[in-house]
């Protein structure tokens, strides 16, 4: 399944199939990793919590993923 076609609001933040989704109705950000037929929610928060945690920066997201054992 092509996530971007199904959800144009998805932002691929790492090449290992990590995506952020912006759920507009609630201004909620969700970080999900897709592996084969499974999906794992890694982080959920408001848009302001996203800005505080990740600073809208893919390098900061990569560091967070590394620090949480999700990537090498």
C-alpha positions as CSV (number, residue, x, y, z in Angstrom):
1,X,0.0,0.0,0.0
2,X,1.3,3.4,-0.9
3,X,0.7,5.4,2.3
4,X,1.2,8.8,0.6
5,X,-1.5,8.0,-2.0
6,X,-3.9,6.8,0.7
7,X,-3.1,9.6,3.1
8,X,-1.6,12.7,1.4
9,X,-1.2,14.3,4.8
10,X,1.4,11.7,5.8
11,X,5.0,12.9,6.1
12,X,7.7,10.2,5.6
13,X,10.3,11.3,8.2
14,X,12.7,8.3,7.8
15,X,13.5,5.9,5.1
16,X,12.6,2.9,7.3
17,X,8.9,3.6,6.9
18,X,8.4,6.1,9.7
19,X,5.6,8.5,9.1
20,X,4.0,11.5,10.9
21,X,0.2,12.0,10.4
22,X,-1.5,15.2,11.3
23,X,-5.0,14.5,12.4
24,X,-6.4,17.9,11.6
25,X,-9.7,17.7,13.5
26,X,-7.9,17.3,16.8
27,X,-4.5,18.9,15.8
28,X,-2.9,15.6,16.9
29,X,0.4,14.4,15.6
30,X,1.0,10.6,15.4
31,X,4.4,8.9,14.6
32,X,3.8,5.5,13.2
33,X,6.2,2.8,11.8
34,X,4.9,0.4,9.2
35,X,6.6,-3.1,9.0
36,X,5.1,-5.6,6.6
37,X,1.5,-6.1,7.7
38,X,1.8,-4.3,11.1
39,X,1.9,-0.7,12.3
40,X,3.2,0.5,15.6
41,X,2.3,3.9,17.1
42,X,5.5,5.4,18.6
43,X,4.5,8.8,19.7
44,X,1.2,10.8,20.0
45,X,0.8,14.4,21.0
46,X,-0.6,17.8,20.1
47,X,1.0,19.9,17.4
48,X,2.7,22.1,20.0
49,X,4.1,19.0,21.8
50,X,5.4,17.9,18.4
51,X,7.1,21.2,17.9
52,X,8.6,21.1,21.4
53,X,9.8,17.5,21.0
54,X,10.9,17.3,17.4
55,X,11.2,20.9,16.3
56,X,9.8,20.0,12.9
57,X,13.2,18.7,12.0
58,X,13.9,15.3,10.4
59,X,17.3,15.1,12.0
60,X,15.8,15.6,15.5
61,X,13.2,12.9,14.6
62,X,16.0,10.6,13.6
63,X,17.9,11.2,16.8
64,X,14.7,10.5,18.8
65,X,14.2,7.3,16.9
66,X,17.8,6.3,17.5
67,X,17.6,7.1,21.3
68,X,14.4,5.0,21.6
69,X,16.0,2.0,19.9
70,X,13.9,2.2,16.7
71,X,16.8,2.6,14.3
72,X,20.6,2.1,14.4
